[in-house]
Protein backbone atom coordinates (compact mmCIF):
# COMPACT_ATOMS: atom_id res chain seq x y z
CA UNK A 1 0.00 0.00 0.00
CA UNK A 2 1.68 3.16 -1.13
CA UNK A 3 -1.06 5.70 -1.89
CA UNK A 4 -3.77 7.49 0.06
CA UNK A 5 -6.31 6.04 -2.36
CA UNK A 6 -5.20 2.51 -1.46
CA UNK A 7 -5.47 3.40 2.22
CA UNK A 8 -8.99 4.74 1.64
CA UNK A 9 -9.96 1.47 -0.05
CA UNK A 10 -8.63 -0.46 2.95
CA UNK A 11 -10.57 1.80 5.36
CA UNK A 12 -13.76 1.35 3.35
CA UNK A 13 -13.37 -2.44 3.18
CA UNK A 14 -12.76 -2.47 6.93
CA UNK A 15 -15.91 -0.38 7.48
CA UNK A 16 -17.89 -2.60 5.13
CA UNK A 17 -17.02 -5.64 7.23
CA UNK A 18 -17.70 -3.72 10.46
CA UNK A 19 -21.16 -2.64 9.29
CA UNK A 20 -22.08 -6.20 8.31
CA UNK A 21 -20.96 -7.45 11.72
CA UNK A 22 -23.15 -4.80 13.37
CA UNK A 23 -26.14 -5.78 11.23
CA UNK A 24 -25.81 -9.33 12.59
CA UNK A 25 -25.26 -8.23 16.22
CA UNK A 26 -27.91 -5.52 16.63
CA UNK A 27 -30.93 -7.89 16.60
CA UNK A 28 -29.43 -9.80 19.56
CA UNK A 29 -28.96 -6.56 21.48
CA UNK A 30 -32.49 -5.46 20.63
CA UNK A 31 -33.90 -8.79 21.83
CA UNK A 32 -32.03 -8.52 25.14
CA UNK A 33 -33.22 -4.97 25.81
CA UNK A 34 -36.04 -4.40 28.30
CA UNK A 35 -36.32 -0.59 27.94
CA UNK A 36 -38.89 0.27 25.25
CA UNK A 37 -37.10 3.57 24.53
CA UNK A 38 -33.74 1.82 24.09
CA UNK A 39 -35.28 -0.93 21.96
CA UNK A 40 -36.94 1.66 19.72
CA UNK A 41 -33.68 3.59 19.30
CA UNK A 42 -31.71 0.45 18.45
CA UNK A 43 -34.37 -0.71 15.98
CA UNK A 44 -34.31 2.67 14.24
CA UNK A 45 -30.53 2.59 14.03
CA UNK A 46 -30.59 -0.94 12.63
CA UNK A 47 -32.76 0.34 9.77
CA UNK A 48 -30.23 3.13 9.11
CA UNK A 49 -27.33 0.70 9.39
CA UNK A 50 -28.75 -1.45 6.59
CA UNK A 51 -27.97 1.42 4.19
CA UNK A 52 -24.38 1.89 5.35
CA UNK A 53 -22.79 -1.06 3.49
CA UNK A 54 -24.68 -0.03 0.35
CA UNK A 55 -23.12 3.44 0.48
CA UNK A 56 -19.68 1.89 0.90
CA UNK A 57 -20.36 -0.40 -2.07
CA UNK A 58 -21.27 2.70 -4.14
CA UNK A 59 -17.97 4.38 -3.31
CA UNK A 60 -15.90 1.26 -3.94
CA UNK A 61 -17.69 0.65 -7.22
CA UNK A 62 -16.58 4.13 -8.35
CA UNK A 63 -13.04 3.11 -7.43
CA UNK A 64 -13.46 -0.23 -9.24
CA UNK A 65 -12.74 -2.08 -5.98
CA UNK A 66 -14.41 -5.01 -4.23
CA UNK A 67 -16.02 -4.17 -0.87
CA UNK A 68 -14.69 -7.41 0.59
CA UNK A 69 -11.07 -7.62 1.47
CA UNK A 70 -10.38 -6.52 5.03
CA UNK A 71 -11.82 -8.03 8.20
CA UNK A 72 -12.54 -5.54 10.94
CA UNK A 73 -10.92 -7.05 14.02
CA UNK A 74 -11.65 -3.96 16.08
CA UNK A 75 -15.39 -4.31 15.59
CA UNK A 76 -15.20 -8.03 16.20
CA UNK A 77 -13.61 -7.28 19.58
CA UNK A 78 -16.16 -4.62 20.53
CA UNK A 79 -19.07 -6.85 19.57
CA UNK A 80 -17.55 -9.81 21.38
CA UNK A 81 -17.35 -7.77 24.59
CA UNK A 82 -20.97 -6.70 24.15
CA UNK A 83 -22.01 -10.30 23.58
CA UNK A 84 -20.24 -11.40 26.76
CA UNK A 85 -22.24 -8.82 28.68
CA UNK A 86 -25.46 -10.41 27.45
CA UNK A 87 -24.30 -13.72 28.95
CA UNK A 88 -23.96 -12.26 32.45
CA UNK A 89 -26.68 -12.60 35.08
CA UNK A 90 -27.70 -8.96 35.40
CA UNK A 91 -30.96 -7.28 36.27
CA UNK A 92 -32.84 -6.00 33.23
CA UNK A 93 -32.06 -2.41 34.17
CA UNK A 94 -28.33 -3.02 34.60
CA UNK A 95 -28.19 -5.05 31.40
CA UNK A 96 -29.81 -2.16 29.51
CA UNK A 97 -27.18 0.22 30.91
CA UNK A 98 -24.47 -2.20 29.77
CA UNK A 99 -26.03 -2.46 26.30
CA UNK A 100 -25.91 1.32 25.99
CA UNK A 101 -22.23 1.33 26.96
CA UNK A 102 -21.43 -1.40 24.43
CA UNK A 103 -23.44 0.35 21.71
CA UNK A 104 -21.71 3.68 22.37
CA UNK A 105 -18.28 2.06 22.09
CA UNK A 106 -19.37 0.76 18.68
CA UNK A 107 -20.68 4.20 17.65
CA UNK A 108 -17.47 5.94 18.72
CA UNK A 109 -15.40 3.45 16.73
CA UNK A 110 -17.57 4.08 13.67
CA UNK A 111 -17.44 7.85 14.11
CA UNK A 112 -13.64 7.72 14.13
CA UNK A 113 -13.49 5.38 11.13
CA UNK A 114 -15.99 7.32 9.02
CA UNK A 115 -14.29 10.60 9.91
CA UNK A 116 -10.96 9.21 8.74
CA UNK A 117 -12.41 7.85 5.48
CA UNK A 118 -14.21 11.13 4.81
CA UNK A 119 -10.97 13.10 5.33
CA UNK A 120 -9.14 10.83 2.88
CA UNK A 121 -11.95 11.23 0.34
CA UNK A 122 -11.81 15.03 0.76
CA UNK A 123 -8.07 15.05 0.12
CA UNK A 124 -8.60 12.88 -2.96
CA UNK A 125 -11.31 15.32 -4.14
CA UNK A 126 -13.95 12.56 -4.27
CA UNK A 127 -17.00 14.76 -3.71
CA UNK A 128 -19.64 12.04 -4.02
CA UNK A 129 -17.75 9.79 -1.61
CA UNK A 130 -17.42 12.68 0.84
CA UNK A 131 -21.18 13.24 0.66
CA UNK A 132 -22.00 9.55 1.24
CA UNK A 133 -19.50 9.24 4.09
CA UNK A 134 -20.77 12.46 5.67
CA UNK A 135 -24.34 11.15 5.58
CA UNK A 136 -23.32 7.99 7.43
CA UNK A 137 -21.11 9.91 9.84
CA UNK A 138 -24.03 12.17 10.79
CA UNK A 139 -26.26 9.13 11.37
CA UNK A 140 -23.62 7.57 13.64
CA UNK A 141 -23.30 10.81 15.62
CA UNK A 142 -27.09 11.04 15.95
CA UNK A 143 -27.26 7.43 17.16
CA UNK A 144 -24.62 8.19 19.79
CA UNK A 145 -26.56 11.27 20.93
CA UNK A 146 -29.77 9.23 21.16
CA UNK A 147 -27.98 6.60 23.26
CA UNK A 148 -26.71 9.34 25.58
CA UNK A 149 -30.24 10.71 25.91
CA UNK A 150 -31.74 7.29 26.64
CA UNK A 151 -28.93 6.50 29.10
CA UNK A 152 -30.20 9.15 31.51
CA UNK A 153 -33.36 7.21 32.35
CA UNK A 154 -31.83 3.75 31.85
CA UNK A 155 -28.84 4.46 34.09
CA UNK A 156 -31.12 5.95 36.78
CA UNK A 157 -33.23 2.77 36.65
CA UNK A 158 -30.07 0.64 36.90
CA UNK A 159 -28.94 2.63 39.92
CA UNK A 160 -32.32 2.24 41.62
CA UNK A 161 -32.40 -1.47 40.88
CA UNK A 162 -28.91 -1.86 42.35
CA UNK A 163 -29.76 0.11 45.49
CA UNK A 164 -32.84 -2.01 46.04
CA UNK A 165 -30.80 -5.19 45.68
CA UNK A 166 -28.08 -3.93 48.05
CA UNK A 167 -30.71 -3.06 50.66
CA UNK A 168 -32.26 -6.52 50.25
CA UNK A 169 -28.88 -8.24 50.63
CA UNK A 170 -28.06 -6.10 53.67
CA UNK A 171 -31.30 -7.20 55.34
CA UNK A 172 -30.37 -10.85 54.74
CA UNK A 173 -27.00 -10.54 56.47
CA UNK A 174 -26.85 -11.21 60.20
CA UNK A 175 -27.26 -8.08 62.30
CA UNK A 176 -23.61 -8.16 63.46
CA UNK A 177 -22.36 -8.29 59.84
CA UNK A 178 -24.55 -5.31 58.89
CA UNK A 179 -22.99 -3.25 61.69
CA UNK A 180 -19.44 -4.15 60.59
CA UNK A 181 -20.25 -3.21 57.01
CA UNK A 182 -21.47 0.20 58.13
CA UNK A 183 -18.35 0.91 60.17
CA UNK A 184 -16.12 -0.22 57.32
CA UNK A 185 -17.74 2.39 55.10
CA UNK A 186 -19.73 -0.15 53.10
C-alpha positions in Angstrom: 0.0 0.0 0.0 1.7 3.2 -1.1 -1.1 5.7 -1.9 -3.8 7.5 0.1 -6.3 6.0 -2.4 -5.2 2.5 -1.5 -5.5 3.4 2.2 -9.0 4.7 1.6 -10.0 1.5 -0.1 -8.6 -0.5 2.9 -10.6 1.8 5.4 -13.8 1.3 3.4 -13.4 -2.4 3.2 -12.8 -2.5 6.9 -15.9 -0.4 7.5 -17.9 -2.6 5.1 -17.0 -5.6 7.2 -17.7 -3.7 10.5 -21.2 -2.6 9.3 -22.1 -6.2 8.3 -21.0 -7.4 11.7 -23.1 -4.8 13.4 -26.1 -5.8 11.2 -25.8 -9.3 12.6 -25.3 -8.2 16.2 -27.9 -5.5 16.6 -30.9 -7.9 16.6 -29.4 -9.8 19.6 -29.0 -6.6 21.5 -32.5 -5.5 20.6 -33.9 -8.8 21.8 -32.0 -8.5 25.1 -33.2 -5.0 25.8 -36.0 -4.4 28.3 -36.3 -0.6 27.9 -38.9 0.3 25.3 -37.1 3.6 24.5 -33.7 1.8 24.1 -35.3 -0.9 22.0 -36.9 1.7 19.7 -33.7 3.6 19.3 -31.7 0.4 18.5 -34.4 -0.7 16.0 -34.3 2.7 14.2 -30.5 2.6 14.0 -30.6 -0.9 12.6 -32.8 0.3 9.8 -30.2 3.1 9.1 -27.3 0.7 9.4 -28.8 -1.5 6.6 -28.0 1.4 4.2 -24.4 1.9 5.4 -22.8 -1.1 3.5 -24.7 0.0 0.4 -23.1 3.4 0.5 -19.7 1.9 0.9 -20.4 -0.4 -2.1 -21.3 2.7 -4.1 -18.0 4.4 -3.3 -15.9 1.3 -3.9 -17.7 0.7 -7.2 -16.6 4.1 -8.4 -13.0 3.1 -7.4 -13.5 -0.2 -9.2 -12.7 -2.1 -6.0 -14.4 -5.0 -4.2 -16.0 -4.2 -0.9 -14.7 -7.4 0.6 -11.1 -7.6 1.5 -10.4 -6.5 5.0 -11.8 -8.0 8.2 -12.5 -5.5 10.9 -10.9 -7.1 14.0 -11.6 -4.0 16.1 -15.4 -4.3 15.6 -15.2 -8.0 16.2 -13.6 -7.3 19.6 -16.2 -4.6 20.5 -19.1 -6.8 19.6 -17.6 -9.8 21.4 -17.3 -7.8 24.6 -21.0 -6.7 24.1 -22.0 -10.3 23.6 -20.2 -11.4 26.8 -22.2 -8.8 28.7 -25.5 -10.4 27.4 -24.3 -13.7 28.9 -24.0 -12.3 32.4 -26.7 -12.6 35.1 -27.7 -9.0 35.4 -31.0 -7.3 36.3 -32.8 -6.0 33.2 -32.1 -2.4 34.2 -28.3 -3.0 34.6 -28.2 -5.1 31.4 -29.8 -2.2 29.5 -27.2 0.2 30.9 -24.5 -2.2 29.8 -26.0 -2.5 26.3 -25.9 1.3 26.0 -22.2 1.3 27.0 -21.4 -1.4 24.4 -23.4 0.4 21.7 -21.7 3.7 22.4 -18.3 2.1 22.1 -19.4 0.8 18.7 -20.7 4.2 17.7 -17.5 5.9 18.7 -15.4 3.4 16.7 -17.6 4.1 13.7 -17.4 7.9 14.1 -13.6 7.7 14.1 -13.5 5.4 11.1 -16.0 7.3 9.0 -14.3 10.6 9.9 -11.0 9.2 8.7 -12.4 7.8 5.5 -14.2 11.1 4.8 -11.0 13.1 5.3 -9.1 10.8 2.9 -12.0 11.2 0.3 -11.8 15.0 0.8 -8.1 15.0 0.1 -8.6 12.9 -3.0 -11.3 15.3 -4.1 -13.9 12.6 -4.3 -17.0 14.8 -3.7 -19.6 12.0 -4.0 -17.8 9.8 -1.6 -17.4 12.7 0.8 -21.2 13.2 0.7 -22.0 9.6 1.2 -19.5 9.2 4.1 -20.8 12.5 5.7 -24.3 11.1 5.6 -23.3 8.0 7.4 -21.1 9.9 9.8 -24.0 12.2 10.8 -26.3 9.1 11.4 -23.6 7.6 13.6 -23.3 10.8 15.6 -27.1 11.0 16.0 -27.3 7.4 17.2 -24.6 8.2 19.8 -26.6 11.3 20.9 -29.8 9.2 21.2 -28.0 6.6 23.3 -26.7 9.3 25.6 -30.2 10.7 25.9 -31.7 7.3 26.6 -28.9 6.5 29.1 -30.2 9.2 31.5 -33.4 7.2 32.4 -31.8 3.8 31.8 -28.8 4.5 34.1 -31.1 5.9 36.8 -33.2 2.8 36.7 -30.1 0.6 36.9 -28.9 2.6 39.9 -32.3 2.2 41.6 -32.4 -1.5 40.9 -28.9 -1.9 42.3 -29.8 0.1 45.5 -32.8 -2.0 46.0 -30.8 -5.2 45.7 -28.1 -3.9 48.0 -30.7 -3.1 50.7 -32.3 -6.5 50.2 -28.9 -8.2 50.6 -28.1 -6.1 53.7 -31.3 -7.2 55.3 -30.4 -10.9 54.7 -27.0 -10.5 56.5 -26.8 -11.2 60.2 -27.3 -8.1 62.3 -23.6 -8.2 63.5 -22.4 -8.3 59.8 -24.5 -5.3 58.9 -23.0 -3.3 61.7 -19.4 -4.2 60.6 -20.2 -3.2 57.0 -21.5 0.2 58.1 -18.4 0.9 60.2 -16.1 -0.2 57.3 -17.7 2.4 55.1 -19.7 -0.1 53.1 
